[in-house]
Amino acid sequence: MDQKSTLCGILVVVVLTLSGCASNGAIVDPIIWWDNDDPADFAKYGPTPTQRIEELDQLASGASRLPAEKQIEHATKIAEALPTEENSVIRVHMLRALGQMTVPEAMPGMRSSLFDPDADVRREAVLALGESKNPEAVALLGDVLIRDRDYDVRLTAANSLGGFSSEAAKQALVPALDARDPAMRFAAIQSLRKHSNVDYKGDTAKWREFANGGSPEPPTTSIAEQLVPSFLR
């Protein structure tokens, strides 16, 4: 018997063995369990990760339309579950649901997730805080902007601060204006531009003055800029 035939024979034996074990309950195929909607499995193991994500996404899509008492119920439950949830993808979807809730009870879960060990979860917490439009989020986002060790999380905080028009939100963007990274400076300028009647273009000094409550002079336009359309420069 050649090597190929031997390998085929071993494979057949393994398949038959696993099939027999599965039939008497000794082995449960994790892929089958993941997608199985059998009520008995649901009662024994609870919802699968896929089912939990779907439930959270459905909650997020309709959270803002729920009465306050229902939002409080869901927000409290999610905030209590976040610290012990091992699946980081599920934590992300939990935060997406919290970000759509307008009750104060949604804040603790978002706040605590700013210190999550997973950068993707922290980034989602920043996005959720921006979505919440809660004034309390401004100080939290400002802290993330100068503290978080992940660049994408900090950049997201700079973008999210643009959703707030308060003086505190503008001042929180000053460290991003002083960053060495041009993308971070650009994000800060874009956020400030949303709340300014004057476009100071790339002049970080004037944007810094504006962020600190000043009213700098509008930028001057050179003759070259007047003669040559912006899209040709």
C-alpha positions in Angstrom: 0.0 0.0 0.0 1.4 3.4 -1.0 1.7 6.4 1.3 -1.3 8.2 -0.3 -3.5 5.2 0.4 -2.3 5.0 4.0 -3.1 8.6 4.6 -6.6 8.2 3.1 -7.3 5.2 5.3 -6.2 7.1 8.4 -8.4 10.1 7.4 -11.5 7.8 7.0 -10.9 6.2 10.4 -10.6 9.7 12.1 -13.8 11.0 10.4 -15.8 7.9 11.4 -14.5 8.1 15.0 -15.4 11.7 15.3 -18.8 11.1 13.8 -19.4 8.3 16.3 -18.3 10.4 19.3 -20.5 13.3 18.2 -23.5 11.0 18.0 -23.2 10.0 21.6 -22.5 13.5 22.8 -18.8 13.0 23.6 -17.7 15.7 21.2 -19.5 18.8 20.1 -18.3 20.5 16.9 -17.7 24.1 17.9 -18.6 25.4 14.4 -22.0 23.5 14.5 -22.6 24.8 18.1 -21.7 28.4 17.0 -24.4 28.4 14.3 -26.9 26.0 15.9 -30.3 27.6 16.8 -31.5 24.5 18.6 -33.6 25.7 21.7 -32.0 23.0 23.9 -28.5 24.3 23.1 -29.7 27.9 23.7 -31.1 26.9 27.1 -27.9 25.1 28.1 -25.2 27.4 26.7 -27.1 30.7 26.2 -26.9 32.8 23.0 -23.8 32.4 20.8 -21.5 35.3 20.2 -23.1 35.9 16.8 -26.5 36.0 18.4 -25.4 38.4 21.1 -23.8 40.8 18.6 -27.1 40.8 16.5 -29.1 41.6 19.7 -26.8 44.4 20.6 -26.9 45.9 17.1 -30.7 45.7 17.1 -30.7 47.5 20.5 -28.3 50.2 19.1 -30.5 50.8 16.1 -33.6 51.6 18.2 -32.1 52.7 21.5 -32.8 56.4 21.1 -36.5 55.7 20.5 -36.8 53.6 23.7 -38.5 55.2 26.8 -36.1 56.4 29.4 -36.9 53.5 31.8 -36.0 51.0 29.1 -32.8 52.8 28.3 -31.8 52.9 31.9 -32.5 49.2 32.2 -30.3 48.3 29.2 -27.6 50.8 30.0 -27.2 49.5 33.6 -27.1 45.9 32.4 -24.5 46.6 29.8 -22.3 48.7 32.2 -22.4 45.8 34.8 -21.5 43.2 32.1 -18.6 45.1 30.4 -15.9 44.5 33.0 -16.4 40.7 32.9 -17.0 40.3 29.1 -14.0 38.4 27.7 -14.9 38.9 24.0 -13.5 42.2 22.8 -15.7 42.2 19.7 -18.8 42.0 21.9 -17.5 44.8 24.1 -17.2 47.0 21.0 -20.9 46.3 20.1 -21.9 46.9 23.7 -20.4 50.3 23.5 -22.1 51.0 20.2 -25.4 50.4 21.9 -24.5 52.6 24.9 -23.5 55.5 22.5 -27.1 55.6 21.2 -28.6 56.0 24.7 -29.5 59.4 26.1 -29.7 58.5 29.8 -26.9 59.3 32.3 -26.7 55.6 33.1 -25.0 55.0 29.8 -21.9 57.1 30.9 -20.3 54.7 33.4 -19.9 51.9 30.8 -18.3 54.3 28.3 -16.1 55.9 30.9 -14.7 52.7 32.3 -14.0 51.4 28.8 -11.6 54.2 28.1 -9.1 52.1 30.1 -9.9 48.8 28.4 -6.7 46.8 27.5 -7.9 46.5 23.9 -7.3 49.6 21.8 -10.3 48.9 19.5 -12.6 48.9 22.5 -11.1 52.2 23.8 -11.6 53.7 20.3 -15.2 52.5 20.3 -15.7 54.1 23.8 -14.4 57.4 22.4 -16.8 57.2 19.4 -19.6 56.3 21.8 -18.8 59.4 23.9 -18.9 61.5 20.8 -22.2 60.1 19.8 -23.7 60.7 23.3 -23.3 64.5 23.1 -23.1 64.4 26.8 -21.2 67.5 28.1 -19.4 65.3 30.6 -17.7 63.5 27.6 -15.6 66.6 26.8 -13.3 66.3 29.7 -13.0 62.5 29.2 -12.1 63.0 25.5 -9.6 65.7 26.4 -7.9 63.3 28.8 -7.8 60.5 26.2 -6.2 63.0 23.7 -3.2 63.5 25.9 -3.0 60.2 27.8 -3.9 57.2 25.6 -0.9 55.3 24.2 -2.6 54.4 21.0 -2.4 56.9 18.1 -5.7 55.9 16.5 -7.5 56.3 19.8 -6.1 59.8 20.3 -6.9 60.8 16.7 -10.5 59.6 17.2 -10.7 61.7 20.3 -9.6 64.8 18.4 -12.3 64.1 15.8 -15.0 63.3 18.4 -14.4 66.6 20.1 -15.6 68.3 17.0 -19.1 67.3 17.9 -19.1 69.6 20.9 -19.3 73.4 20.5 -18.4 74.4 24.1 -15.4 76.4 25.0 -14.1 73.5 27.0 -14.2 71.3 23.9 -12.2 73.9 21.9 -9.6 74.2 24.6 -9.3 70.4 24.9 -8.1 70.4 21.3 -5.0 72.6 21.9 -2.7 69.7 22.7 -3.6 68.2 19.3 -2.7 71.6 17.6 0.7 71.4 19.2 1.3 67.8 18.1 4.3 67.0 15.8 2.1 64.7 13.7 0.4 66.7 10.8 -2.6 64.3 10.8 -3.3 65.1 14.4 -3.0 68.8 13.8 -5.3 68.5 10.8 -7.9 66.6 12.9 -7.8 69.4 15.5 -8.2 72.1 12.9 -11.1 70.2 11.2 -12.9 69.9 14.6 -12.4 73.6 15.4 -13.4 74.7 11.9 -16.9 73.3 12.5 -17.5 76.0 15.1 -15.7 78.9 13.6 -17.1 81.6 11.3 -13.6 82.2 10.0 -11.4 79.6 8.3 -7.8 80.1 9.5 -6.7 77.4 7.1 -3.5 75.8 8.3 -2.4 78.5 10.7 -2.2 76.6 13.9 -1.2 79.7 15.9 -4.5 81.4 15.0 -6.5 78.2 15.6 -4.8 77.9 19.0 -5.8 81.5 19.8 -9.4 80.7 18.6 -9.5 77.5 20.8 -8.4 79.6 23.8 -11.3 82.0 23.3 -9.7 84.6 21.1 -10.8 86.1 17.8 -7.7 86.3 15.6 -7.7 88.3 12.4 -8.8 86.5 9.3 -6.0 85.2 7.1 -4.9 87.5 4.3 -5.1 86.4 0.7 -2.1 86.9 -1.5 -2.4 88.2 -5.1 -1.3 84.8 -6.4 -4.1 83.1 -4.4 -6.6 85.6 -5.9 -5.4 85.0 -9.5 -5.0 81.3 -9.3 -8.0 79.1 -8.4 -7.5 77.0 -5.3 -7.8 73.7 -7.2 -4.9 74.7 -9.4 -2.6 75.7 -6.6 
